[in-house]
Amino acid sequence: MIHRPRRAGPAGRAVVLFLAALLPLLAGAGQAQAAGYRYWSFWDLDGDTWTYATQGPSVARPADGDVQGFRFAVSEESDDSAQPRGAADFDGICGQTPAKDGSKRVALVIDFGTTQDAPSGETPPAHRTAACARVAPDASSAEALASVAEPLRYDNSALLCAIAGYPQRGCGEQVSGTDTESGTGASAPGKETEGGSKDSSSSASEKAGKSGESGESGESGESGGPSLGLFAGIAVVALLGAAAFRQVRRRG
């Protein structure tokens, strides 16, 4: 005798439909509460495009003519990190600094970020900064940065915490439910490498432009909490579930 599986009755189908509609909403609520990190990120300029650096500034050895950037912001992961803002090019930054034997020139763009991403009680410098560092041929990016943007601050793990004294406190701290400003990062989430940057295979925690340009463009006012649409969606699902339950009772 062949036993065929019993098909779910109206009540079972109603429960399945209810759960199927509710799960995406619950997943969205979890994503809305995702935590970010407040830190300086480190970038290389490739043509006209900023790419997330694969080495920390204390390890990277830029060549003469390179352009590198640092950006302070709150981001969840390196692939959504905020880039240094505005146009940048080597000639525009280092054009007035003549080449010299026994040295190299590195153009540095430092973007202090927005008031939205600043630690509580602190305000970022009003303008982005661009500087031409003339350093020894074997100097690291950290040494080039120190020559034009002191004081720098590092933590015990060599994570870059502050450039030109900003911010005064904190270092790569986790910020839950925070507003984040989206960018276009190139690397996947990764662990920090020496000097506070992250490699291309690893998670988020560090960051780091042209003088005279405003540092407040591109701020986002989005909240990290549950949205009104989420609550409305849950209410609709609840109503659908109640209607299905009444229908099952009538059929019973």
KETOR-946460 format. One line per 2 residues: number of its first residue (from 1); their letters; for each residue x, y, z of C-alpha. Coordinates in steps of 0.2 Angstrom, whole numbers, plus 5000, padded with zeros to 4 digits. Each point is the difference from the previous one (the first is absolute). Layout:
// residues N
NUM = a = X:Y:Z; ...
//
This chain:
// residues 252
1 = mi = 5000:5000:5000; 5007:5017:4995
3 = hr = 4999:5013:5013; 4999:5017:4992
5 = pr = 5006:5015:5011; 4986:5010:5006
7 = ra = 4998:5017:4993; 5001:5015:5012
9 = gp = 4982:5006:5005; 4995:5018:4999
11 = ag = 5006:5004:5017; 5018:4993:4996
13 = ra = 5000:5010:4984; 4995:5015:5008
15 = vv = 5014:4998:5013; 5013:4997:4987
17 = lf = 4995:5016:4990; 5000:5010:5015
19 = la = 5018:4995:5005; 5006:5002:4982
21 = al = 4994:5018:5000; 5006:5004:5017
23 = lp = 5018:4993:4999; 5006:5013:4987
25 = ll = 4994:5014:5011; 5009:4993:5016
27 = ag = 5016:4999:4989; 4998:5018:4995
29 = ag = 4998:5005:5019; 5017:4991:5004
31 = qa = 5009:5009:4985; 4993:5017:5006
33 = qa = 5008:4997:5017; 5017:4996:4992
35 = ag = 5015:5008:5009; 5014:5010:4992
37 = yr = 5017:5006:5004; 5007:5018:5001
39 = yw = 5018:5000:4993; 5012:5007:4987
41 = sf = 5001:4990:4984; 5015:5000:4988
43 = wd = 4998:5001:4981; 5011:5000:4984
45 = ld = 4995:5011:4985; 5000:4989:4984
47 = gd = 4997:5011:4986; 4985:5010:5005
49 = tw = 4993:4986:5012; 5003:4998:5018
51 = ty = 5004:4982:5005; 5001:4994:5018
53 = at = 5018:4997:5005; 5005:4982:5002
55 = qg = 5014:5004:5012; 5001:5011:5016
57 = ps = 5009:5017:4998; 5014:4994:5011
59 = va = 5003:4986:4987; 4996:5008:4984
61 = rp = 5015:5008:4990; 4993:5012:4987
63 = ad = 5010:5005:4985; 5004:5017:4994
65 = gd = 4984:5008:4992; 4988:4989:5010
67 = vq = 4984:5007:5007; 4993:4993:5016
69 = gf = 4985:5005:5011; 4993:4999:5018
71 = rf = 4982:5001:5004; 4992:5001:5017
73 = av = 4982:4992:5001; 4988:4988:5007
75 = se = 4998:4984:4990; 4994:4982:5002
77 = es = 5013:4992:4989; 5014:5005:4989
79 = dd = 4990:4997:4984; 4988:5014:5005
81 = sa = 5013:5012:5007; 4999:5018:4996
83 = qp = 5014:5006:4988; 5009:5016:5001
85 = rg = 4989:5013:4991; 5004:5012:4986
87 = aa = 5012:4999:4985; 5018:4996:5003
89 = df = 5016:4999:4989; 5018:5000:5003
91 = dg = 5004:5016:4989; 4986:5009:5009
93 = ic = 5008:4996:5017; 5018:4999:4997
95 = gq = 5002:5011:4985; 5008:5014:5010
97 = tp = 5012:4988:5009; 5015:4997:4989
99 = ak = 5008:4982:4998; 5016:4998:5010
101 = dg = 5014:4987:4999; 5000:4988:5014
103 = sk = 4981:5002:5004; 4983:4996:4993
105 = rv = 4984:5010:5000; 4983:4993:5006
107 = al = 4984:5009:4998; 4989:4997:5016
109 = vi = 4981:5004:5001; 4993:5001:5018
111 = df = 4981:5000:5002; 4995:5003:5018
113 = gt = 4982:4995:4996; 4983:5007:5005
115 = tq = 4993:5006:5016; 4988:4985:5000
117 = da = 5015:4988:5001; 5009:5010:5013
119 = ps = 5002:4994:5018; 4988:5007:5012
121 = ge = 5006:5018:5006; 5012:5002:4985
123 = tp = 4999:5009:4984; 5011:4995:4985
125 = pa = 5011:5014:4991; 4989:5009:4988
127 = hr = 5011:4997:4985; 5008:4985:4992
129 = ta = 5019:5001:4999; 5012:4996:4986
131 = ac = 5019:5000:5002; 5015:4995:4991
133 = ar = 5012:4990:5010; 5018:4999:4995
135 = va = 5008:4986:5009; 5014:4987:4998
137 = pd = 4999:4988:4986; 4996:4985:5012
139 = as = 4988:5010:5011; 4983:4992:5004
141 = sa = 4983:5008:4998; 5000:5002:5019
143 = ea = 5016:5010:4999; 4994:5011:4986
145 = la = 4984:5003:5010; 5010:5005:5016
147 = sv = 5010:5012:4990; 4985:5011:4995
149 = ae = 4986:4996:5013; 5006:4998:5017
151 = pl = 4996:4996:5014; 4995:4982:4995
153 = ry = 4993:4989:5013; 5001:4980:5000
155 = dn = 4994:4987:5012; 5010:4986:5007
157 = sa = 4996:4989:4985; 5007:5014:4988
159 = ll = 4982:5004:4994; 5000:5018:4994
161 = ca = 4988:5010:5012; 5003:5018:4996
163 = ia = 5007:5011:4986; 5005:5018:5004
165 = gy = 4992:4997:5018; 4983:4995:4993
167 = pq = 4991:4992:5009; 5006:5004:5017
169 = rg = 4994:4983:5007; 4994:4983:4994
171 = cg = 5008:4988:4988; 4990:4989:4989
173 = eq = 4986:4998:5012; 4984:4991:4996
175 = vs = 4985:5011:4998; 4983:4991:5000
177 = gt = 4985:5006:4992; 5010:5014:4992
179 = dt = 4997:5011:4985; 5012:4995:4986
181 = es = 5006:5009:4985; 5001:4988:4985
183 = gt = 5016:4999:4989; 5007:4989:4987
185 = ga = 5013:4989:5008; 5010:4988:4990
187 = sa = 5005:4987:5013; 4990:4986:5009
189 = pg = 4997:5001:5019; 5017:4996:5008
191 = ke = 5010:5000:5015; 5012:5015:5004
193 = te = 5018:4998:4994; 5015:5010:5007
195 = gg = 4997:5018:5000; 4981:4999:5002
197 = sk = 4995:4996:4983; 4992:4984:4994
199 = ds = 5005:4988:4986; 4989:4995:4986
201 = ss = 4995:4983:5007; 4996:5005:5017
203 = sa = 4983:5014:5015; 4999:5019:5004
205 = se = 5009:5012:5012; 5011:5014:4993
207 = ka = 5001:5015:4986; 5007:5015:4993
209 = gk = 5000:5037:4972; 5003:5019:4990
211 = sg = 4999:5015:5010; 4986:5013:5000
213 = es = 4987:4988:4996; 4985:4997:5012
215 = ge = 5001:4985:5011; 4981:4998:5002
217 = sg = 4994:4994:4983; 4992:4984:4999
219 = es = 4993:4998:5017; 4987:4987:5003
221 = ge = 4985:5002:5012; 4994:4982:5000
223 = sg = 4998:4991:5016; 5006:4983:5004
225 = gp = 4984:4996:5010; 4984:4991:4994
227 = sl = 4991:5009:4987; 4982:5005:4999
229 = gl = 4998:4989:4985; 5006:4985:5010
231 = fa = 4986:5003:5013; 4987:5002:4987
233 = gi = 5006:4984:4991; 4998:4990:5016
235 = av = 4983:5008:5003; 4994:4994:4982
237 = va = 5007:4983:5003; 4991:4999:5017
239 = ll = 4983:5005:4991; 5003:4987:4987
241 = ga = 5003:4986:5013; 4984:5005:5009
243 = aa = 4990:4999:4984; 5007:4983:4996
245 = fr = 4996:4994:5018; 4982:5006:4998
247 = qv = 4999:4991:4983; 5006:4984:5008
249 = rr = 4987:5001:5014; 4986:5003:4987
251 = rg = 5005:4985:4990; 5001:4990:5017
//
